[in-house]
Amino acid sequence: MRSRVIMVLAVTAVLLGGVMLVPAAYARLSAGEANAGQESVAAPTPAPPPPPTLAAGKVSVNFKGEFFSWALLDRETDEISGSKNMAATSSTESMLKAWIVADYLRQLGEKEPPAAMKKAASLAIRDSDDDAANTVYRAAGGSYAVPAGGQPGPVIKRAISMCDLTDTKRGNVTGYEGWWSFTRMSPRDAVRLGDCIADGTAAGPKWTKWVLAEMSKVRGSTAAKDQKPRSGGGKWGIVDGLPESITSQGPISIKNGWTPLNYDGNWHVNCLAVTEKWSLAVMLRYPQSSGLDYGSDVCASVASQLVTPQPGGALKVPQQPVGKL
């Protein structure tokens, strides 16, 4: 009798203990499943913001002069934005040397130019050397003879047809009709020309990288020591308006053109820059008394105002009556 009582009590204790252990174990299991579910859902990593670039926007510069126009080509969308007069033209000056070099090299195909010609092509871009550019121009098929019927010469004709230029034409200054530097071009066409060089159309597959590399190695400042009668320092303008967050993304290929012309008393200053993402051109005419630095500052100001997102303030040129374009 006593043994049966002890056995019954023992069985009862085991059953009760089991009933108490099961809810506790279930509670621990449920908590583990809940925690496991929470740990498996990770917070999404926010996408990094796109790197700074140049984009369409309003530009307001302090400008006093005869002509101010600019254009920006988005090379990813082919859209062109700019001032209301971006189809108006001015003389190209040395800005055209990048095309002259590209046109010559493309005609060579896979062949190497003579060493002297390759050096001339480099000097025409890096130092804006007039004599070197003239040598390359003649080798490309250019001539200073006055073209018939008011038409541009063959080198310029190829630029118009190959780069889909709509505003470019032969210069109309009496006595300079055959000069490539007096070719009339708009900022809208200038950015198309920059794109044409960058996409390989102008120089062809073998020489495009070489031309762009030379344009990224332009040297010399606006200082008098760098400005010589037949060549000059041309590393200024648009590149001065770009923040390090853009210049660090890769080389900026540029070719400026600048000449103080006696026939109208103006500086003719043009700035062209092109990257993988955009092509920007600024073209100016203003009194010679303002100096070359003035034109350089205007080009830099336009570039700085188009930076997106803004790094905290755009560069402004010295105070003059405001013109908004």
Short mmCIF file of the C-alpha atoms (twelve columns), coordinates in Angstrom:
data_MODEL
# 
_entry.id   MODEL 
# 
loop_
_atom_site.group_PDB 
_atom_site.id 
_atom_site.type_symbol 
_atom_site.label_atom_id 
_atom_site.label_alt_id 
_atom_site.label_comp_id 
_atom_site.label_asym_id 
_atom_site.label_seq_id 
_atom_site.Cartn_x 
_atom_site.Cartn_y 
_atom_site.Cartn_z 
_atom_site.pdbx_PDB_model_num 
ATOM 1   C CA . MET A 1   0.000  0.000  0.000    1 
ATOM 2   C CA . ARG A 2   2.694  2.414  0.950    1 
ATOM 3   C CA . SER A 3   4.716  1.520  -2.172   1 
ATOM 4   C CA . ARG A 4   1.730  2.228  -4.421   1 
ATOM 5   C CA . VAL A 5   1.223  5.625  -2.733   1 
ATOM 6   C CA . ILE A 6   4.881  6.526  -3.281   1 
ATOM 7   C CA . MET A 7   4.688  5.437  -6.932   1 
ATOM 8   C CA . VAL A 8   1.537  7.463  -7.551   1 
ATOM 9   C CA . LEU A 9   3.131  10.549 -5.997   1 
ATOM 10  C CA . ALA A 10  6.263  10.090 -8.110   1 
ATOM 11  C CA . VAL A 11  4.277  9.761  -11.363  1 
ATOM 12  C CA . THR A 12  2.227  12.817 -10.461  1 
ATOM 13  C CA . ALA A 13  5.369  14.832 -9.803   1 
ATOM 14  C CA . VAL A 14  6.840  13.834 -13.171  1 
ATOM 15  C CA . LEU A 15  3.642  14.766 -15.001  1 
ATOM 16  C CA . LEU A 16  3.374  18.110 -13.255  1 
ATOM 17  C CA . GLY A 17  7.013  18.874 -13.958  1 
ATOM 18  C CA . GLY A 18  6.516  18.076 -17.626  1 
ATOM 19  C CA . VAL A 19  3.472  20.333 -17.831  1 
ATOM 20  C CA . MET A 20  5.502  23.181 -16.304  1 
ATOM 21  C CA . LEU A 21  8.560  22.575 -18.547  1 
ATOM 22  C CA . VAL A 22  6.635  22.545 -21.839  1 
ATOM 23  C CA . PRO A 23  5.270  26.151 -21.569  1 
ATOM 24  C CA . ALA A 24  8.692  27.393 -20.470  1 
ATOM 25  C CA . ALA A 25  10.413 25.680 -23.396  1 
ATOM 26  C CA . TYR A 26  7.731  26.931 -25.797  1 
ATOM 27  C CA . ALA A 27  8.187  30.453 -24.485  1 
ATOM 28  C CA . ARG A 28  11.941 30.262 -25.047  1 
ATOM 29  C CA . LEU A 29  11.440 28.834 -28.549  1 
ATOM 30  C CA . SER A 30  8.942  31.545 -29.469  1 
ATOM 31  C CA . ALA A 31  11.274 34.246 -28.230  1 
ATOM 32  C CA . GLY A 32  14.125 32.729 -30.238  1 
ATOM 33  C CA . GLU A 33  12.034 32.643 -33.414  1 
ATOM 34  C CA . ALA A 34  11.004 36.249 -32.915  1 
ATOM 35  C CA . ASN A 35  14.597 37.367 -32.404  1 
ATOM 36  C CA . ALA A 36  15.746 35.323 -35.362  1 
ATOM 37  C CA . GLY A 37  13.137 37.024 -37.532  1 
ATOM 38  C CA . GLN A 38  14.286 40.453 -36.400  1 
ATOM 39  C CA . GLU A 39  17.955 39.713 -37.025  1 
ATOM 40  C CA . SER A 40  17.341 38.490 -40.587  1 
ATOM 41  C CA . VAL A 41  15.801 41.800 -41.715  1 
ATOM 42  C CA . ALA A 42  18.695 44.240 -42.295  1 
ATOM 43  C CA . ALA A 43  18.140 47.956 -42.807  1 
ATOM 44  C CA . PRO A 44  18.686 48.894 -46.489  1 
ATOM 45  C CA . THR A 45  21.938 50.732 -47.214  1 
ATOM 46  C CA . PRO A 46  21.134 54.203 -48.534  1 
ATOM 47  C CA . ALA A 47  22.323 54.795 -52.092  1 
ATOM 48  C CA . PRO A 48  25.224 57.255 -52.294  1 
ATOM 49  C CA . PRO A 49  24.356 60.591 -53.879  1 
ATOM 50  C CA . PRO A 50  25.435 61.025 -57.504  1 
ATOM 51  C CA . PRO A 51  28.792 62.786 -57.929  1 
ATOM 52  C CA . PRO A 52  28.717 66.537 -58.669  1 
ATOM 53  C CA . THR A 53  28.437 67.515 -62.318  1 
ATOM 54  C CA . LEU A 54  27.411 70.424 -64.519  1 
ATOM 55  C CA . ALA A 55  23.707 70.695 -65.245  1 
ATOM 56  C CA . ALA A 56  21.327 73.148 -66.862  1 
ATOM 57  C CA . GLY A 57  20.586 76.149 -64.694  1 
ATOM 58  C CA . LYS A 58  20.323 79.906 -64.496  1 
ATOM 59  C CA . VAL A 59  23.469 81.954 -64.919  1 
ATOM 60  C CA . SER A 60  23.904 85.554 -63.845  1 
ATOM 61  C CA . VAL A 61  27.277 87.246 -64.288  1 
ATOM 62  C CA . ASN A 62  28.491 90.774 -63.936  1 
ATOM 63  C CA . PHE A 63  29.392 91.519 -67.541  1 
ATOM 64  C CA . LYS A 64  30.100 94.658 -69.482  1 
ATOM 65  C CA . GLY A 65  30.852 94.120 -73.128  1 
ATOM 66  C CA . GLU A 66  29.519 93.583 -76.629  1 
ATOM 67  C CA . PHE A 67  28.826 89.848 -76.601  1 
ATOM 68  C CA . PHE A 68  28.256 87.197 -73.938  1 
ATOM 69  C CA . SER A 69  26.842 83.768 -74.717  1 
ATOM 70  C CA . TRP A 70  27.190 80.246 -73.345  1 
ATOM 71  C CA . ALA A 71  25.917 76.707 -73.899  1 
ATOM 72  C CA . LEU A 72  26.071 73.388 -72.036  1 
ATOM 73  C CA . LEU A 73  25.645 69.983 -73.660  1 
ATOM 74  C CA . ASP A 74  24.672 67.049 -71.440  1 
ATOM 75  C CA . ARG A 75  26.569 64.247 -73.190  1 
ATOM 76  C CA . GLU A 76  24.414 61.563 -71.545  1 
ATOM 77  C CA . THR A 77  21.110 62.973 -72.873  1 
ATOM 78  C CA . ASP A 78  22.344 65.124 -75.816  1 
ATOM 79  C CA . GLU A 79  20.317 68.047 -74.454  1 
ATOM 80  C CA . ILE A 80  21.722 71.555 -74.943  1 
ATOM 81  C CA . SER A 81  20.892 74.409 -72.587  1 
ATOM 82  C CA . GLY A 82  22.306 77.895 -72.408  1 
ATOM 83  C CA . SER A 83  21.764 81.607 -72.825  1 
ATOM 84  C CA . LYS A 84  18.952 82.891 -75.016  1 
ATOM 85  C CA . ASN A 85  21.497 83.902 -77.638  1 
ATOM 86  C CA . MET A 86  23.452 80.613 -77.638  1 
ATOM 87  C CA . ALA A 87  22.980 80.361 -81.432  1 
ATOM 88  C CA . ALA A 88  24.647 83.768 -81.990  1 
ATOM 89  C CA . THR A 89  28.198 83.658 -83.355  1 
ATOM 90  C CA . SER A 90  31.613 85.126 -82.691  1 
ATOM 91  C CA . SER A 91  35.104 84.396 -84.056  1 
ATOM 92  C CA . THR A 92  36.558 81.116 -82.814  1 
ATOM 93  C CA . GLU A 93  40.185 82.259 -82.454  1 
ATOM 94  C CA . SER A 94  42.425 79.476 -81.076  1 
ATOM 95  C CA . MET A 95  39.515 77.398 -79.770  1 
ATOM 96  C CA . LEU A 96  39.357 75.885 -83.276  1 
ATOM 97  C CA . LYS A 97  42.883 74.450 -83.014  1 
ATOM 98  C CA . ALA A 98  41.568 71.328 -81.287  1 
ATOM 99  C CA . TRP A 99  39.443 70.569 -84.373  1 
ATOM 100 C CA . ILE A 100 42.302 71.339 -86.793  1 
ATOM 101 C CA . VAL A 101 44.533 68.819 -85.021  1 
ATOM 102 C CA . ALA A 102 41.776 66.202 -84.822  1 
ATOM 103 C CA . ASP A 103 40.899 66.648 -88.521  1 
ATOM 104 C CA . TYR A 104 44.522 66.117 -89.563  1 
ATOM 105 C CA . LEU A 105 45.056 63.030 -87.409  1 
ATOM 106 C CA . ARG A 106 41.800 61.382 -88.469  1 
ATOM 107 C CA . GLN A 107 42.922 61.530 -92.097  1 
ATOM 108 C CA . LEU A 108 46.029 59.529 -91.192  1 
ATOM 109 C CA . GLY A 109 43.951 56.576 -90.027  1 
ATOM 110 C CA . GLU A 110 46.299 54.061 -88.415  1 
ATOM 111 C CA . LYS A 111 49.459 55.752 -89.696  1 
ATOM 112 C CA . GLU A 112 51.816 57.702 -87.462  1 
ATOM 113 C CA . PRO A 113 52.495 61.296 -88.444  1 
ATOM 114 C CA . PRO A 114 56.081 62.446 -88.957  1 
ATOM 115 C CA . ALA A 115 57.679 63.362 -85.626  1 
ATOM 116 C CA . ALA A 116 57.738 67.061 -86.520  1 
ATOM 117 C CA . MET A 117 54.031 67.049 -87.363  1 
ATOM 118 C CA . LYS A 118 53.116 65.239 -84.155  1 
ATOM 119 C CA . LYS A 119 55.100 67.791 -82.178  1 
ATOM 120 C CA . ALA A 120 53.358 70.627 -84.043  1 
ATOM 121 C CA . ALA A 121 49.963 69.080 -83.254  1 
ATOM 122 C CA . SER A 122 50.879 68.918 -79.573  1 
ATOM 123 C CA . LEU A 123 52.176 72.503 -79.447  1 
ATOM 124 C CA . ALA A 124 49.076 73.788 -81.244  1 
ATOM 125 C CA . ILE A 125 46.948 72.483 -78.381  1 
ATOM 126 C CA . ARG A 126 49.186 72.659 -75.287  1 
ATOM 127 C CA . ASP A 127 50.692 76.085 -75.991  1 
ATOM 128 C CA . SER A 128 48.156 77.402 -78.518  1 
ATOM 129 C CA . ASP A 129 51.094 77.890 -80.890  1 
ATOM 130 C CA . ASP A 130 49.927 79.714 -84.039  1 
ATOM 131 C CA . ASP A 131 52.779 78.600 -86.306  1 
ATOM 132 C CA . ALA A 132 52.327 74.967 -85.264  1 
ATOM 133 C CA . ALA A 133 48.569 75.210 -85.841  1 
ATOM 134 C CA . ASN A 134 49.115 76.699 -89.313  1 
ATOM 135 C CA . THR A 135 51.441 73.829 -90.187  1 
ATOM 136 C CA . VAL A 136 48.840 71.270 -89.156  1 
ATOM 137 C CA . TYR A 137 46.068 73.240 -90.893  1 
ATOM 138 C CA . ARG A 138 47.889 73.112 -94.238  1 
ATOM 139 C CA . ALA A 139 48.638 69.396 -93.771  1 
ATOM 140 C CA . ALA A 140 44.917 68.793 -93.149  1 
ATOM 141 C CA . GLY A 141 44.075 70.418 -96.485  1 
ATOM 142 C CA . GLY A 142 43.462 73.968 -95.344  1 
ATOM 143 C CA . SER A 143 44.331 77.030 -97.377  1 
ATOM 144 C CA . TYR A 144 44.353 80.770 -96.795  1 
ATOM 145 C CA . ALA A 145 43.011 81.451 -100.273 1 
ATOM 146 C CA . VAL A 146 39.626 83.169 -100.125 1 
ATOM 147 C CA . PRO A 147 36.999 80.431 -100.673 1 
ATOM 148 C CA . ALA A 148 34.568 80.975 -103.544 1 
ATOM 149 C CA . GLY A 149 30.959 81.924 -102.956 1 
ATOM 150 C CA . GLY A 150 31.425 82.916 -99.328  1 
ATOM 151 C CA . GLN A 151 31.878 79.298 -98.295  1 
ATOM 152 C CA . PRO A 152 34.277 78.055 -95.610  1 
ATOM 153 C CA . GLY A 153 37.339 76.063 -96.605  1 
ATOM 154 C CA . PRO A 154 37.506 72.236 -96.562  1 
ATOM 155 C CA . VAL A 155 38.753 71.887 -92.968  1 
ATOM 156 C CA . ILE A 156 35.866 73.969 -91.647  1 
ATOM 157 C CA . LYS A 157 33.383 72.311 -93.999  1 
ATOM 158 C CA . ARG A 158 34.272 68.950 -92.504  1 
ATOM 159 C CA . ALA A 159 33.711 70.289 -88.997  1 
ATOM 160 C CA . ILE A 160 30.252 71.512 -90.033  1 
ATOM 161 C CA . SER A 161 29.218 68.257 -91.703  1 
ATOM 162 C CA . MET A 162 30.835 65.727 -89.350  1 
ATOM 163 C CA . CYS A 163 29.857 67.450 -86.101  1 
ATOM 164 C CA . ASP A 164 26.344 68.548 -87.197  1 
ATOM 165 C CA . LEU A 165 27.069 72.251 -86.706  1 
ATOM 166 C CA . THR A 166 24.167 74.511 -87.627  1 
ATOM 167 C CA . ASP A 167 25.441 78.041 -86.970  1 
ATOM 168 C CA . THR A 168 29.084 77.921 -88.089  1 
ATOM 169 C CA . LYS A 169 30.196 79.864 -91.180  1 
ATOM 170 C CA . ARG A 170 33.160 81.561 -92.768  1 
ATOM 171 C CA . GLY A 171 34.428 84.721 -91.123  1 
ATOM 172 C CA . ASN A 172 33.119 87.969 -92.560  1 
ATOM 173 C CA . VAL A 173 35.922 90.360 -91.605  1 
ATOM 174 C CA . THR A 174 37.247 92.088 -94.720  1 
ATOM 175 C CA . GLY A 175 40.780 90.986 -95.481  1 
ATOM 176 C CA . TYR A 176 40.610 87.880 -93.266  1 
ATOM 177 C CA . GLU A 177 38.107 85.758 -95.206  1 
ATOM 178 C CA . GLY A 178 40.360 82.706 -95.510  1 
ATOM 179 C CA . TRP A 179 41.613 82.705 -91.930  1 
ATOM 180 C CA . TRP A 180 40.460 79.764 -89.802  1 
ATOM 181 C CA . SER A 181 40.653 81.900 -86.636  1 
ATOM 182 C CA . PHE A 182 37.895 84.181 -87.967  1 
ATOM 183 C CA . THR A 183 35.477 81.296 -88.472  1 
ATOM 184 C CA . ARG A 184 32.138 82.313 -86.946  1 
ATOM 185 C CA . MET A 185 30.796 79.814 -84.412  1 
ATOM 186 C CA . SER A 186 28.103 79.849 -81.742  1 
ATOM 187 C CA . PRO A 187 28.434 78.408 -78.237  1 
ATOM 188 C CA . ARG A 188 25.758 75.908 -79.268  1 
ATOM 189 C CA . ASP A 189 28.022 74.679 -82.070  1 
ATOM 190 C CA . ALA A 190 31.119 74.871 -79.868  1 
ATOM 191 C CA . VAL A 191 29.708 72.337 -77.391  1 
ATOM 192 C CA . ARG A 192 28.756 70.120 -80.323  1 
ATOM 193 C CA . LEU A 193 32.348 70.401 -81.507  1 
ATOM 194 C CA . GLY A 194 33.593 69.409 -78.053  1 
ATOM 195 C CA . ASP A 195 31.277 66.406 -78.062  1 
ATOM 196 C CA . CYS A 196 32.422 65.517 -81.587  1 
ATOM 197 C CA . ILE A 197 36.026 65.438 -80.407  1 
ATOM 198 C CA . ALA A 198 35.223 63.478 -77.244  1 
ATOM 199 C CA . ASP A 199 33.053 60.817 -78.919  1 
ATOM 200 C CA . GLY A 200 35.732 59.922 -81.463  1 
ATOM 201 C CA . THR A 201 34.130 61.371 -84.582  1 
ATOM 202 C CA . ALA A 202 36.657 64.165 -85.054  1 
ATOM 203 C CA . ALA A 203 39.963 62.335 -84.615  1 
ATOM 204 C CA . GLY A 204 38.902 58.726 -85.241  1 
ATOM 205 C CA . PRO A 205 39.485 55.639 -83.068  1 
ATOM 206 C CA . LYS A 206 43.291 55.753 -83.043  1 
ATOM 207 C CA . TRP A 207 43.775 59.420 -82.157  1 
ATOM 208 C CA . THR A 208 40.838 60.496 -79.973  1 
ATOM 209 C CA . LYS A 209 42.465 59.615 -76.642  1 
ATOM 210 C CA . TRP A 210 45.641 61.374 -77.728  1 
ATOM 211 C CA . VAL A 211 43.805 64.596 -78.637  1 
ATOM 212 C CA . LEU A 212 41.802 64.597 -75.387  1 
ATOM 213 C CA . ALA A 213 44.974 63.943 -73.387  1 
ATOM 214 C CA . GLU A 214 46.721 66.877 -75.085  1 
ATOM 215 C CA . MET A 215 43.724 69.083 -74.295  1 
ATOM 216 C CA . SER A 216 44.001 68.054 -70.639  1 
ATOM 217 C CA . LYS A 217 47.674 69.116 -70.640  1 
ATOM 218 C CA . VAL A 218 47.147 72.697 -71.775  1 
ATOM 219 C CA . ARG A 219 49.571 74.870 -69.823  1 
ATOM 220 C CA . GLY A 220 50.281 78.474 -68.944  1 
ATOM 221 C CA . SER A 221 48.278 81.230 -67.299  1 
ATOM 222 C CA . THR A 222 46.888 84.626 -68.280  1 
ATOM 223 C CA . ALA A 223 50.023 86.270 -66.856  1 
ATOM 224 C CA . ALA A 224 52.054 88.455 -69.210  1 
ATOM 225 C CA . LYS A 225 55.041 86.104 -68.908  1 
ATOM 226 C CA . ASP A 226 52.943 83.289 -70.417  1 
ATOM 227 C CA . GLN A 227 51.450 85.350 -73.241  1 
ATOM 228 C CA . LYS A 228 53.699 85.585 -76.300  1 
ATOM 229 C CA . PRO A 229 53.088 87.046 -79.779  1 
ATOM 230 C CA . ARG A 230 52.612 83.637 -81.469  1 
ATOM 231 C CA . SER A 231 51.619 81.416 -78.543  1 
ATOM 232 C CA . GLY A 232 50.231 81.735 -75.062  1 
ATOM 233 C CA . GLY A 233 49.259 80.113 -71.803  1 
ATOM 234 C CA . GLY A 234 45.731 78.805 -72.029  1 
ATOM 235 C CA . LYS A 235 44.999 76.938 -68.793  1 
ATOM 236 C CA . TRP A 236 42.331 79.182 -67.284  1 
ATOM 237 C CA . GLY A 237 38.612 79.943 -67.535  1 
ATOM 238 C CA . ILE A 238 36.157 77.078 -67.102  1 
ATOM 239 C CA . VAL A 239 38.649 74.903 -65.208  1 
ATOM 240 C CA . ASP A 240 39.054 77.665 -62.613  1 
ATOM 241 C CA . GLY A 241 35.334 77.522 -61.851  1 
ATOM 242 C CA . LEU A 242 35.174 73.770 -61.209  1 
ATOM 243 C CA . PRO A 243 35.416 72.427 -57.633  1 
ATOM 244 C CA . GLU A 244 37.799 69.645 -56.685  1 
ATOM 245 C CA . SER A 245 34.819 67.275 -56.455  1 
ATOM 246 C CA . ILE A 246 34.527 67.535 -60.250  1 
ATOM 247 C CA . THR A 247 38.172 67.888 -61.295  1 
ATOM 248 C CA . SER A 248 39.029 64.785 -59.243  1 
ATOM 249 C CA . GLN A 249 36.641 62.651 -61.317  1 
ATOM 250 C CA . GLY A 250 38.960 62.641 -64.327  1 
ATOM 251 C CA . PRO A 251 40.839 64.854 -66.774  1 
ATOM 252 C CA . ILE A 252 39.170 68.026 -68.044  1 
ATOM 253 C CA . SER A 253 39.969 68.564 -71.724  1 
ATOM 254 C CA . ILE A 254 40.002 72.241 -72.693  1 
ATOM 255 C CA . LYS A 255 40.891 74.590 -75.547  1 
ATOM 256 C CA . ASN A 256 40.514 78.320 -75.142  1 
ATOM 257 C CA . GLY A 257 40.771 81.012 -77.804  1 
ATOM 258 C CA . TRP A 258 41.712 84.630 -77.121  1 
ATOM 259 C CA . THR A 259 42.836 87.595 -79.198  1 
ATOM 260 C CA . PRO A 260 42.654 91.381 -78.774  1 
ATOM 261 C CA . LEU A 261 41.505 92.528 -82.214  1 
ATOM 262 C CA . ASN A 262 42.230 95.972 -83.546  1 
ATOM 263 C CA . TYR A 263 39.361 96.074 -86.031  1 
ATOM 264 C CA . ASP A 264 36.752 96.287 -83.256  1 
ATOM 265 C CA . GLY A 265 38.840 97.122 -80.165  1 
ATOM 266 C CA . ASN A 266 37.609 94.045 -78.293  1 
ATOM 267 C CA . TRP A 267 39.054 91.014 -76.659  1 
ATOM 268 C CA . HIS A 268 37.551 87.938 -78.359  1 
ATOM 269 C CA . VAL A 269 37.669 85.268 -75.640  1 
ATOM 270 C CA . ASN A 270 36.275 81.741 -75.939  1 
ATOM 271 C CA . CYS A 271 36.388 78.900 -73.420  1 
ATOM 272 C CA . LEU A 272 35.673 75.250 -74.261  1 
ATOM 273 C CA . ALA A 273 35.843 72.279 -71.881  1 
ATOM 274 C CA . VAL A 274 34.634 68.707 -72.294  1 
ATOM 275 C CA . THR A 275 34.445 65.606 -70.079  1 
ATOM 276 C CA . GLU A 276 32.719 62.229 -70.334  1 
ATOM 277 C CA . LYS A 277 29.525 63.841 -68.990  1 
ATOM 278 C CA . TRP A 278 29.305 67.333 -70.466  1 
ATOM 279 C CA . SER A 279 30.637 69.918 -72.905  1 
ATOM 280 C CA . LEU A 280 30.607 73.628 -71.972  1 
ATOM 281 C CA . ALA A 281 31.431 76.707 -74.045  1 
ATOM 282 C CA . VAL A 282 31.474 80.418 -73.176  1 
ATOM 283 C CA . MET A 283 32.113 83.068 -75.856  1 
ATOM 284 C CA . LEU A 284 32.785 86.760 -75.202  1 
ATOM 285 C CA . ARG A 285 33.640 90.095 -76.779  1 
ATOM 286 C CA . TYR A 286 34.473 93.006 -74.475  1 
ATOM 287 C CA . PRO A 287 36.739 96.092 -74.403  1 
ATOM 288 C CA . GLN A 288 40.467 95.433 -74.442  1 
ATOM 289 C CA . SER A 289 40.878 97.733 -71.462  1 
ATOM 290 C CA . SER A 290 39.247 95.071 -69.245  1 
ATOM 291 C CA . GLY A 291 42.124 92.637 -69.835  1 
ATOM 292 C CA . LEU A 292 42.314 88.901 -70.411  1 
ATOM 293 C CA . ASP A 293 41.698 88.054 -66.754  1 
ATOM 294 C CA . TYR A 294 38.240 89.559 -67.037  1 
ATOM 295 C CA . GLY A 295 37.229 87.068 -69.731  1 
ATOM 296 C CA . SER A 296 38.793 84.199 -67.812  1 
ATOM 297 C CA . ASP A 297 36.760 85.134 -64.739  1 
ATOM 298 C CA . VAL A 298 33.511 85.270 -66.713  1 
ATOM 299 C CA . CYS A 299 34.125 81.758 -68.085  1 
ATOM 300 C CA . ALA A 300 34.908 80.505 -64.572  1 
ATOM 301 C CA . SER A 301 31.789 82.143 -63.164  1 
ATOM 302 C CA . VAL A 302 29.507 80.464 -65.694  1 
ATOM 303 C CA . ALA A 303 31.033 77.063 -64.916  1 
ATOM 304 C CA . SER A 304 30.803 77.512 -61.146  1 
ATOM 305 C CA . GLN A 305 27.111 78.446 -61.299  1 
ATOM 306 C CA . LEU A 306 26.260 75.299 -63.273  1 
ATOM 307 C CA . VAL A 307 27.833 72.940 -60.708  1 
ATOM 308 C CA . THR A 308 25.171 70.603 -59.292  1 
ATOM 309 C CA . PRO A 309 24.862 70.339 -56.355  1 
ATOM 310 C CA . GLN A 310 26.420 73.664 -55.438  1 
ATOM 311 C CA . PRO A 311 29.438 73.285 -53.121  1 
ATOM 312 C CA . GLY A 312 28.522 76.436 -51.218  1 
ATOM 313 C CA . GLY A 313 28.745 79.519 -53.344  1 
ATOM 314 C CA . ALA A 314 29.488 80.227 -56.981  1 
ATOM 315 C CA . LEU A 315 32.394 82.327 -58.161  1 
ATOM 316 C CA . LYS A 316 31.506 85.852 -59.245  1 
ATOM 317 C CA . VAL A 317 33.442 88.224 -61.484  1 
ATOM 318 C CA . PRO A 318 34.315 91.791 -60.414  1 
ATOM 319 C CA . GLN A 319 31.364 94.117 -60.053  1 
ATOM 320 C CA . GLN A 320 30.081 95.555 -63.303  1 
ATOM 321 C CA . PRO A 321 26.551 96.307 -64.544  1 
ATOM 322 C CA . VAL A 322 24.674 93.005 -64.308  1 
ATOM 323 C CA . GLY A 323 23.602 91.126 -67.413  1 
ATOM 324 C CA . LYS A 324 21.453 88.024 -66.988  1 
ATOM 325 C CA . LEU A 325 21.592 85.377 -69.683  1 
# 
